[in-house]
């Protein structure tokens, strides 16, 4: 399974200033924005200054809060919502071991990604936010936790669920897993939260 780890070096340093600009344009203070993303104000400040690298789940949460996409956080702005995304047309980006390839156009109600997920878990982080998510396993095995139920997904398996169900995605195979991932882009109100698994 291929990961494009080398594609990230130039992209990540620019994310911090974009996060800060988006937060300010929304009229949010660090203290107002951070809890919606399940972060402390100090942690969000470190992300904005580039002292910490955000994980992909963090970027997804912040993109929802700011009403944008992860692709736009990385500075990917394809022209005029081109309906066709060509293979190799956009560089992969990575965060916290996850590699993603943009598989859809920005500014839509859904965001489509092809993800490479590393072996293991996202610490104890369980995500909860408005919207829906759909995933399809291309390679490897995926462990999907939905509430108290853990599902093991194999190549060809898919899942479609309400994102308000506490959920966590991890690869169950040592070489990681590859999947297609689609989620709705709803700007998060105060119900957006990250919770710790009991």
Beta strands, then each sheet from edge to edge (+ up, - down):
strand 1: 93-95
strand 2: 98-102
strand 3: 110-117
strand 4: 125-128
strand 5: 132-139
strand 6: 142-146
strand 7: 149-153
strand 8: 158-162
strand 9: 167-171
strand 10: 177-184
strand 11: 193-196
sheet 1: 1+ 2- 3+ 10- 5+ 8-
sheet 2: 4+ 11-
sheet 3: 7+ 6- 9+
end
